[in-house]
Every structure is written in structure tokens, then in C-alpha cells.
Amino acid sequence: DGGITQSPKYLFRKEGQNVTLSCEQNLNHDAMYWYRQDPGQGLRLIYYSQIVNDFQKGDIAEGYSVSREKKESFPLTVTSAQKNPTAFYLCASSPSHSGRGGGELFFGEGSRLTVL
Amino acid sequence: EDQVTQSPEALRLQEGESSSLNCSYTVSGLRGLFWYRQDPGKGPEFLFTLYSAGEEKEKERLKATLTKKESFLHITAPKPEDSATYLCAGLRGTYKYIFGTGTRLKVLA
């Protein structure tokens, strides 16, 4: 079945450690996104990529890094510079934007990161 | 500043008690208004896209409508399995999705 796979589902990190969240899609979508979800707040965009080997910062990119070496993959690294990394992280993809604008987002199941 | 506001924050309904969820938006050059359903601990699941004022879309017990300032998600005769958080998002440009904080719906049997 086509979809987006995020791993791990749960992750614990000690302060000062970098961690990488995996996101793989087999929907053949060009655009991929990383969002952060905190209680009482809307989803906030961390990074997005519209094409392989290209990505742009979102609203809260500080302390995060990404790569887009393959169309199917868009991993997110949470670095030690991120001051408050405990959150639910969501990866999404969407088809090419054309005509009437961006399409719907397809989300993965999420990764919950907890800093100990 | 672009903004999407959802109300109420939480809603409890008896099974069969119809109601509406509101999504007010101020998004410059809105390219689309999206509704999602999110179950606890899961990623959001796409429900509807609305592109222009007056547009309506239906799916089972759900109907979404759009005006120039807000969108409504009408739930007719809800069942307990409709319990979830419902998110709306406005799209500006080709990548900027502005999400509301959601409405937590609980349907009691």
C-alpha cells in the first residue's frame, strides 16, 4: 500500500544528543514536509522540500536539519541546539503543485520524541 | 498575519446529536481550505479540500462548507467512532499551510 512511513514511533534522547527521525514515502510525491505538533498549538512547519536536493526552512527551523537526497526520503535531525525538542513530529507529502494550488497533505503516523 | 482559528476547542455530543465545527481564517490569497481528522497518537487523515466560497463537500456523516471568511464542518447524527480531533488548514501559495489548533470532538453512546 502507498503511504508515508515514519520511524521510530517513540524516541528518547538525552540532552546534548542529536537524533534523526526517518520519513519514507512511496506515493511518488515531489513535496515533503516536517511539522512539529505541541499541545494547544497548530502544526508548525520545520522544513519543506519541493524537489530532490532542495529544501527550505519553515517557521521553526532553528535546531533542526534535513536532507533530500532521494525523492522517497526526507530525514529530520533534531540537534542539541534545539532547546525544547520534546514534541510529536509529523512528516507529510503532497503531489506537485499545479493549477489550483497545493494538494492535500498525506501524513505519516508521527514520531514522539522525549528528552530525558 | 495569516491566521486560522477553530472553535469550539472541545465539543461533547450525544450520539445522534448533530452539530457544526467552525474554522475562521484570514489567509492572504487562500489557495485552498483543508479539513483533517486526527486520532490520538496518530497523524492527521485528509477529509476535504474546498477551493472557493460556496463550495460544499460531503462524506458519510460529514459535510464541509466554505465562505469568504470561514468554513464549517457539519456532523450529522454522529456516532462514537466520529470522536477525534478535527483540524483545518488554509493554504497560501504552494507550500504554506496554516493550521488551526483543532476541535476535540467526543461523541457519547
Interface residues (C-beta under 8 A of the other chain):
Chain A: I4 Q6 A31 Y33 G40 Q41 G42 L43 R44 L45 Y48 Q50 Q56 L90 A92 H97 R100 G101 G102 G103 E104 L105 F106 F107 G108 E109 G110 R112
Chain B: V4 R31 G32 F34 Y36 G41 K42 G43 P44 E45 F46 T49 Y51 L87 A89 L91 G93 T94 Y95 K96 Y97 I98 F99 G100 T101 G102
